Amino acid sequence: MISNEARLRRLPLDIPRSAIPVFIVCGPPGSGKSTYVRERITQHDVLIDLDEIRQELFGTKEHETEDPEMVGPCLQARNERLRALSNDRTHERAFFIIACPEPIEREHWARMLGAEVVLMDTPLSVCAARIRADKSRKGREARMIDAARAWHRINRENAPVRFLSAFDHDGNPVDN
């Protein structure tokens, strides 16, 4: 059973609203989240991504996620970076990559950060083909395809969410 502390690290309640626009890029493994961000991010933007944080903290390779001892420190670093967005005057935008299969969690993150959700709802067959073709996922294909399958199942079983994609003159999100 997951502890309350671990649950709050995974989905914190105390992240303040960002001072800069945030794009939460969600989807299953192999959906194109990293590619989507790579095609849009500039040197004036900030990226918050557990894969990147894990590489930074532990020197792991991309998609190397088997060690559960890494999860806590990576989530803590991610949450610290998300909290820092409330005072960010350096960057123009932030891109936050997270799988987030449950619509209610996407809505939670969007409301908390004042962010727009970009949902990469790529078909499972496409995700699986990309995972098999990606050399950085070698040896992890079955686990990642299972994760993509689980993402699609969870996403499909939950009700749709209202996405926030516009802001009023005070910077507050308004429903689309």
C-alpha positions in Angstrom: 0.0 0.0 0.0 1.2 3.5 -0.9 1.8 5.9 2.0 0.1 9.2 2.2 3.5 10.9 1.9 4.2 9.0 -1.3 0.8 9.8 -2.7 1.3 13.5 -2.0 4.7 13.4 -3.8 3.1 11.9 -6.8 0.1 14.2 -6.9 0.8 17.2 -4.5 -1.9 19.6 -3.4 0.4 22.6 -2.6 1.9 23.6 -5.9 1.1 27.3 -6.4 -0.2 28.8 -9.7 2.6 29.4 -12.3 3.7 32.9 -13.1 4.3 31.8 -16.7 2.2 29.8 -19.2 2.5 26.0 -18.6 1.7 23.3 -21.1 1.1 19.9 -19.5 1.9 17.3 -22.1 0.2 14.0 -21.3 0.0 10.7 -22.9 1.0 7.0 -22.9 4.6 5.8 -23.5 5.3 6.2 -27.2 2.6 8.8 -27.8 5.1 11.5 -28.9 5.2 13.7 -25.7 8.9 14.3 -25.9 8.8 14.9 -29.6 5.9 17.3 -29.3 7.9 19.3 -26.7 11.2 19.1 -28.6 9.5 20.6 -31.7 8.2 23.6 -29.7 10.5 24.4 -26.8 13.0 27.3 -27.1 16.0 28.4 -25.0 13.6 30.8 -23.3 11.4 27.9 -22.0 11.8 25.4 -19.1 11.2 21.7 -19.3 10.0 19.6 -16.3 10.1 15.9 -17.1 10.8 13.0 -14.8 13.0 11.2 -17.4 15.2 14.3 -17.7 15.3 14.8 -13.9 16.2 11.1 -13.4 19.1 11.5 -15.9 20.2 14.6 -14.2 20.1 13.2 -10.6 21.2 9.6 -11.3 23.0 9.7 -14.6 20.6 7.1 -16.1 19.9 6.6 -19.8 16.6 7.8 -21.3 13.6 5.6 -20.4 15.6 3.7 -17.7 13.1 3.6 -14.9 13.3 0.2 -13.2 14.9 1.3 -9.9 12.1 2.3 -7.4 14.7 4.0 -5.2 14.9 6.8 -7.8 11.2 7.6 -7.8 11.0 9.6 -4.5 13.9 11.9 -5.1 12.8 12.5 -8.7 9.3 13.4 -7.7 10.6 15.7 -5.0 12.8 17.5 -7.5 10.0 17.7 -10.0 7.6 19.2 -7.4 10.3 21.7 -6.4 10.6 22.8 -10.0 6.9 23.1 -10.4 6.7 25.2 -7.2 9.4 27.5 -8.5 7.3 28.3 -11.5 5.2 30.6 -9.3 8.1 33.0 -9.0 9.7 32.4 -12.5 10.6 35.6 -14.2 13.3 34.1 -16.3 11.4 31.8 -18.7 8.7 32.5 -21.2 6.8 29.2 -20.9 7.1 25.8 -19.2 6.5 22.4 -20.6 5.6 19.7 -18.0 5.7 16.1 -19.4 3.6 13.6 -17.4 1.8 10.4 -18.4 -1.3 11.2 -16.4 -3.9 8.7 -17.8 -6.7 9.8 -15.4 -8.7 12.9 -16.7 -9.3 14.0 -13.1 -5.6 14.2 -12.4 -5.0 16.2 -15.6 -7.7 18.6 -14.5 -6.1 18.8 -11.0 -2.7 19.7 -12.5 -4.3 22.2 -14.9 -6.3 24.0 -12.3 -3.4 24.0 -9.7 -0.8 25.4 -12.2 -3.2 27.5 -14.3 -2.0 25.4 -17.3 -3.2 24.1 -20.6 -3.4 20.3 -21.1 -2.0 18.9 -24.4 -3.3 15.4 -24.6 -1.3 13.0 -26.9 -4.1 10.4 -27.3 -2.1 8.4 -29.8 -3.6 5.0 -30.8 -2.1 2.1 -28.9 -0.9 0.4 -32.1 1.1 3.5 -33.0 2.6 3.8 -29.5 3.6 0.1 -29.6 5.2 0.5 -33.0 7.2 3.5 -31.8 8.3 1.8 -28.6 9.5 -1.3 -30.6 11.4 1.0 -33.0 13.1 3.2 -30.3 16.6 1.9 -29.5 16.6 3.8 -26.2 13.7 1.5 -25.1 15.6 -1.7 -26.0 14.9 -4.4 -23.4 12.0 -2.5 -22.0 9.5 -2.8 -24.9 7.1 -5.3 -23.2 6.9 -3.2 -20.0 6.4 0.0 -21.9 3.8 -1.4 -24.2 2.0 -2.8 -21.1 2.1 0.7 -19.6 0.7 2.2 -22.8 -2.1 -0.4 -22.8 -2.8 0.5 -19.1 -2.8 4.2 -19.9 -5.4 3.7 -22.7 -7.6 1.5 -20.4 -7.5 4.0 -17.5 -8.1 7.0 -19.9 -11.0 5.3 -21.6 -12.7 4.2 -18.3 -12.8 7.7 -16.9 -15.1 10.6 -17.9 -13.8 13.4 -20.2 -12.4 16.5 -18.6 -12.8 20.1 -19.4 -9.5 21.4 -20.7 -8.3 24.9 -19.8 -6.8 26.6 -22.8 -7.5 30.3 -22.3 -6.7 33.0 -19.8 -8.6 36.2 -18.8 -6.8 39.6 -18.6 -5.7 38.8 -15.0 -4.0 35.6 -16.1 -6.7 33.3 -14.6 -7.7 30.2 -16.6 -11.1 30.2 -18.1 -13.0 27.1 -19.4 -12.9 26.5 -23.1 
